Amino acid sequence: MQTLKQKIANKQPGIVTYGMTPPKITSTPEQIADIAEKQTDRLKDLRLDGLLLYDIQEEADRMERERPFPFLSTVDPGEYGERYLHRLNVPKIVYRCVGKYTEAELSEWIRADPERDRFAVYVGASSGKQSVALRLADAYPLSRRLNGRLTFGGVVIPERHAKHRDEHVRIVAKMNEGCAFFVSQATYNVEATKNMLSDYYYHCRDNGIGMVPILINFAPCGSAKTLEFMKWLGISIPKWLENELLHSHDILDKSIRLSQSIFEELLDFGLEKGIPVGCSIESVSTRKVEIEASVQLLAQLQSAIDRRLKPD
């Protein structure tokens, strides 16, 4: 079986990851350990290529609407993965919102464990108005220079492509800076994501560029409040789909079935064109029922991948 590093290097389709936000910084060590134990028990029997650990930043300046849930800082994702999630024997992919760190701080983290394969996703400022200590454009050469065994990726936003039509150009520019894979923002908009993948494919084909894996992110929605939070985050929810969720008898079950349908359409589109499409699953809610639904969705998307990629 190929490792995550090999799958990324070989530009394999079907990579599967799960994403989670570390506990709040106000949690006690005992509370953190208890949360980690529950998360480990949920995921330990699933076939994961990697675990995404998010690094969150305040984004109040990005949106005019009031945040539906309060912002609270969390435990450092690298520390959480190392200290509390060691029983999950899968690679940890640590997000770094680079604007939060000085060059010295990020350099220290990049240099750590130089003999071990590590993974990161570098994230830029949430808006042009955000004050940053380090620019995303500076993090890429820093990472390449300081640790060749740290495989890093970037973020893609299908909704941004729907507006500006240049997300595929951004992807290739980041690939030129060393990004070896990408993870999308959570999506329910199949058209925006498919348009982005299509432009990515034809741009790479016409310019002789090898495509790297793109993991499409999905998150179950279990309530109207979660739906509002998703919209605040910038996740595009088409009106027809919003109606389907809000007027369904079971919004959570409906969101799972819609997410699976969307992913299967995107996976088939990617396989047809040779785009290495994979998926990542998360829960944007801390409600137990939505977290458990995200695990159910992961298993279903893994099965969809198996049906298409496993030999008969």
C-alpha positions as CSV (number, residue, x, y, z in Angstrom):
1,M,0.0,0.0,0.0
2,Q,1.3,3.4,-0.9
3,T,2.0,6.0,1.8
4,L,0.5,9.5,1.6
5,K,3.8,10.9,0.5
6,Q,3.9,8.4,-2.4
7,K,0.3,9.0,-3.4
8,I,0.9,12.8,-3.5
9,A,4.2,12.4,-5.4
10,N,2.6,9.9,-7.9
11,K,-0.4,12.3,-8.3
12,Q,-2.9,9.5,-7.4
13,P,-6.6,10.0,-7.4
14,G,-8.7,8.9,-4.4
15,I,-6.7,10.3,-1.5
16,V,-9.0,10.5,1.6
17,T,-8.4,12.7,4.6
18,Y,-10.4,13.8,7.6
19,G,-10.2,17.3,9.0
20,M,-10.7,18.6,12.5
21,T,-10.2,21.7,14.6
22,P,-8.2,21.2,17.9
23,P,-9.9,21.9,21.2
24,K,-10.3,25.4,22.5
25,I,-7.3,27.0,24.1
26,T,-9.3,27.4,27.4
27,S,-9.7,23.6,27.7
28,T,-7.8,21.9,30.5
29,P,-5.3,19.1,29.7
30,E,-7.8,16.6,31.0
31,Q,-10.5,17.9,28.7
32,I,-8.2,18.0,25.7
33,A,-7.1,14.4,26.4
34,D,-10.8,13.3,26.6
35,I,-11.7,15.0,23.3
36,A,-8.7,13.4,21.6
37,E,-9.7,10.0,22.9
38,K,-13.2,10.4,21.5
39,Q,-11.9,11.6,18.2
40,T,-9.4,8.7,18.0
41,D,-12.1,6.1,18.8
42,R,-14.3,7.5,16.0
43,L,-11.6,7.4,13.4
44,K,-9.3,4.5,14.3
45,D,-11.0,1.9,12.2
46,L,-11.4,4.0,9.1
47,R,-9.0,3.9,6.1
48,L,-7.5,7.4,6.1
49,D,-4.5,8.6,4.1
50,G,-4.1,11.6,6.4
51,L,-5.6,13.7,9.2
52,L,-6.0,17.4,8.6
53,L,-5.5,19.6,11.7
54,Y,-6.8,23.1,11.2
55,D,-5.1,26.3,12.4
56,I,-7.9,28.9,12.7
57,Q,-7.7,32.6,12.6
58,E,-10.2,35.4,13.3
59,E,-12.1,36.3,10.1
60,A,-14.4,39.0,11.3
61,D,-12.9,41.4,8.7
62,R,-13.7,39.0,5.9
63,M,-17.5,39.1,6.1
64,E,-20.0,41.9,6.9
65,R,-22.5,39.5,8.6
66,E,-22.1,38.7,12.3
67,R,-20.4,35.4,13.0
68,P,-23.1,32.8,14.1
69,F,-20.7,31.2,16.6
70,P,-18.2,33.1,18.7
71,F,-14.5,32.9,17.7
72,L,-12.2,31.2,20.3
73,S,-8.5,30.4,19.8
74,T,-7.6,26.7,19.8
75,V,-4.7,24.5,20.9
76,D,-1.8,24.6,18.4
77,P,-2.6,21.9,15.7
78,G,0.9,20.6,15.6
79,E,1.1,20.2,19.3
80,Y,-2.4,18.6,19.4
81,G,-1.4,16.0,16.8
82,E,1.9,15.1,18.4
83,R,0.8,15.0,22.0
84,Y,-2.8,13.8,21.9
85,L,-3.5,12.0,18.7
86,H,-0.5,9.6,18.6
87,R,-2.9,6.6,18.7
88,L,-4.2,7.6,15.3
89,N,-1.4,6.0,13.2
90,V,-1.9,8.2,10.1
91,P,0.1,11.2,8.8
92,K,-0.9,14.5,10.4
93,I,-1.3,17.4,7.9
94,V,-0.9,20.6,9.9
95,Y,-2.5,23.8,8.6
96,R,-0.5,27.0,9.2
97,C,-2.2,30.4,8.8
98,V,1.2,31.9,8.0
99,G,0.1,35.5,8.8
100,K,-0.1,34.6,12.5
101,Y,3.6,33.8,12.7
102,T,6.8,35.7,12.4
103,E,9.4,34.3,10.1
104,A,11.4,33.0,13.1
105,E,8.4,31.2,14.6
106,L,7.4,29.5,11.3
107,S,11.0,28.7,10.6
108,E,11.4,26.9,13.9
109,W,8.3,24.7,13.2
110,I,9.4,23.9,9.7
111,R,12.9,22.9,10.8
112,A,11.6,20.5,13.5
113,D,12.1,16.7,12.9
114,P,14.2,17.1,9.7
115,E,14.5,13.3,9.4
116,R,10.8,12.6,9.4
117,D,8.3,13.0,6.6
118,R,5.8,15.8,7.5
119,F,2.9,17.5,5.9
120,A,1.5,21.0,5.9
121,V,-1.1,23.2,4.3
122,Y,-0.1,26.9,4.1
123,V,-3.0,29.4,4.3
124,G,-2.9,33.1,3.6
125,A,-4.8,36.0,5.0
126,S,-8.5,35.8,5.1
127,S,-8.8,39.2,3.4
128,G,-6.7,42.0,2.1
129,K,-7.5,44.0,5.2
130,Q,-6.0,41.5,7.6
131,S,-2.7,42.5,9.2
132,V,-0.1,39.8,8.8
133,A,3.4,39.1,10.2
134,L,4.4,36.9,7.3
135,R,3.1,36.7,3.7
136,L,2.0,33.5,2.1
137,A,4.3,34.1,-0.8
138,D,7.3,34.2,1.7
139,A,6.3,30.9,3.4
140,Y,6.8,28.8,0.3
141,P,10.5,29.5,-0.3
142,L,11.1,29.4,3.4
143,S,9.6,25.9,3.6
144,R,11.5,24.6,0.5
145,R,14.8,26.0,1.9
146,L,14.5,24.8,5.4
147,N,13.0,21.3,5.2
148,G,12.9,19.2,2.0
149,R,11.0,16.4,3.8
150,L,8.0,18.7,4.6
151,T,5.5,18.2,1.8
152,F,3.2,21.2,1.7
153,G,0.0,22.1,0.0
154,G,-2.4,24.9,-0.5
155,V,-6.1,25.8,-0.3
156,V,-8.4,26.2,-3.3
157,I,-11.8,28.0,-3.2
158,P,-14.3,27.0,-5.9
159,E,-16.6,29.9,-5.0
160,R,-13.7,32.3,-5.7
161,H,-13.4,30.7,-9.2
162,A,-17.1,31.3,-9.8
163,K,-16.5,35.0,-9.2
164,H,-13.0,35.7,-10.6
165,R,-12.5,32.7,-13.0
166,D,-8.8,32.5,-12.2
167,E,-8.6,29.9,-9.4
168,H,-6.9,27.4,-11.8
169,V,-4.2,30.1,-12.5
170,R,-3.7,30.5,-8.7
171,I,-3.4,26.7,-8.3
172,V,-0.6,26.5,-11.0
173,A,1.2,29.5,-9.5
174,K,1.2,27.8,-6.1
175,M,2.4,24.5,-7.7
176,N,5.3,26.5,-9.2
177,E,6.1,27.6,-5.6
178,G,6.2,23.9,-4.4
179,C,2.6,23.1,-3.5
180,A,2.2,19.3,-4.1
181,F,-1.5,19.0,-3.3
182,F,-4.6,21.2,-2.6
183,V,-7.6,21.0,-0.3
184,S,-10.8,22.9,-1.2
185,Q,-13.0,24.8,1.1
186,A,-16.1,22.8,1.9
187,T,-18.5,22.7,-1.0
188,Y,-22.1,22.1,-1.9
189,N,-21.8,23.8,-5.3
190,V,-21.0,21.1,-7.9
191,E,-21.1,23.6,-10.8
192,A,-18.5,26.0,-9.3
193,T,-16.2,23.1,-8.4
194,K,-16.6,21.4,-11.7
195,N,-15.9,24.6,-13.6
196,M,-12.7,25.1,-11.6
197,L,-11.6,21.5,-12.2
198,S,-12.3,21.9,-15.9
199,D,-10.3,25.1,-16.3
200,Y,-7.5,23.5,-14.2
201,Y,-7.5,20.5,-16.6
202,Y,-7.4,22.4,-19.8
203,H,-4.9,24.9,-18.6
204,C,-2.5,22.2,-17.5
205,R,-3.1,20.1,-20.7
206,D,-2.4,23.1,-23.0
207,N,0.7,24.1,-21.1
208,G,2.2,20.6,-20.5
209,I,1.8,20.7,-16.7
210,G,1.2,17.7,-14.6
211,M,-1.8,18.0,-12.3
212,V,-1.4,17.5,-8.6
213,P,-4.1,16.0,-6.3
214,I,-7.1,18.2,-5.3
215,L,-9.1,17.0,-2.3
216,I,-12.7,18.2,-2.4
217,N,-13.9,19.0,1.1
218,F,-17.3,18.1,2.4
219,A,-19.1,18.8,5.7
220,P,-22.5,17.5,6.8
221,C,-25.2,20.1,7.7
222,G,-27.5,19.1,10.5
223,S,-29.3,22.3,11.3
224,A,-30.4,25.8,10.0
225,K,-27.8,27.3,12.3
226,T,-25.0,25.2,10.9
227,L,-26.2,26.2,7.4
228,E,-25.9,29.9,8.4
229,F,-22.4,29.3,9.7
230,M,-21.4,27.6,6.5
231,K,-22.7,30.6,4.5
232,W,-20.8,32.9,6.8
233,L,-17.6,31.0,6.1
234,G,-18.1,31.7,2.4
235,I,-19.4,28.2,1.4
236,S,-21.6,28.6,-1.6
237,I,-25.0,27.0,-1.0
238,P,-27.1,27.1,-4.2
239,K,-30.7,28.2,-3.5
240,W,-32.2,24.9,-4.7
241,L,-29.9,23.0,-2.4
242,E,-30.6,25.3,0.6
243,N,-34.4,24.7,0.0
244,E,-33.8,21.0,-0.1
245,L,-32.0,21.0,3.2
246,L,-34.3,23.4,5.0
247,H,-37.5,21.7,3.9
248,S,-36.3,18.1,4.3
249,H,-37.6,15.9,7.1
250,D,-34.1,15.1,8.1
251,I,-31.6,17.8,7.1
252,L,-28.6,15.8,8.2
253,D,-29.5,12.7,6.2
254,K,-30.3,14.9,3.2
255,S,-27.0,16.7,3.4
256,I,-25.1,13.4,3.5
257,R,-26.9,12.1,0.4
258,L,-26.4,15.4,-1.5
259,S,-22.7,15.4,-0.6
260,Q,-22.2,11.9,-1.8
261,S,-23.9,12.6,-5.0
262,I,-21.8,15.8,-5.6
263,F,-18.6,14.0,-4.8
264,E,-19.4,11.0,-7.1
265,E,-20.1,13.5,-10.0
266,L,-16.8,15.3,-9.4
267,L,-14.8,12.1,-9.0
268,D,-16.2,10.7,-12.2
269,F,-15.4,13.9,-14.0
270,G,-11.9,13.8,-12.6
271,L,-11.3,10.2,-13.5
272,E,-12.5,10.8,-17.0
273,K,-10.0,13.6,-17.5
274,G,-7.1,12.2,-15.4
275,I,-7.5,14.8,-12.7
276,P,-6.3,13.3,-9.4
277,V,-9.4,14.1,-7.4
278,G,-9.7,13.0,-3.7
279,C,-11.8,14.1,-0.8
280,S,-11.6,15.4,2.7
281,I,-14.4,15.3,5.3
282,E,-15.0,17.5,8.3
283,S,-17.7,18.7,10.7
284,V,-18.0,22.5,11.0
285,S,-20.2,21.9,14.0
286,T,-19.2,20.6,17.5
287,R,-22.6,18.8,17.8
288,K,-22.0,15.0,18.4
289,V,-24.7,14.1,15.8
290,E,-23.0,16.1,13.1
291,I,-19.5,14.9,13.9
292,E,-20.7,11.3,13.8
293,A,-22.5,12.1,10.5
294,S,-19.1,13.3,9.1
295,V,-17.6,9.9,9.9
296,Q,-20.5,8.2,8.2
297,L,-20.0,10.4,5.1
298,L,-16.3,9.6,5.0
299,A,-17.0,5.8,5.0
300,Q,-19.5,6.3,2.1
301,L,-17.2,8.4,0.0
302,Q,-14.4,5.9,0.6
303,S,-16.7,3.2,-0.7
304,A,-17.5,5.3,-3.8
305,I,-13.8,5.6,-4.4
306,D,-13.2,1.9,-4.0
307,R,-15.9,1.0,-6.5
308,R,-14.2,3.1,-9.1
309,L,-10.5,2.4,-8.4
310,K,-10.3,-1.1,-7.0
311,P,-9.7,-3.8,-9.7
312,D,-12.5,-6.3,-10.3
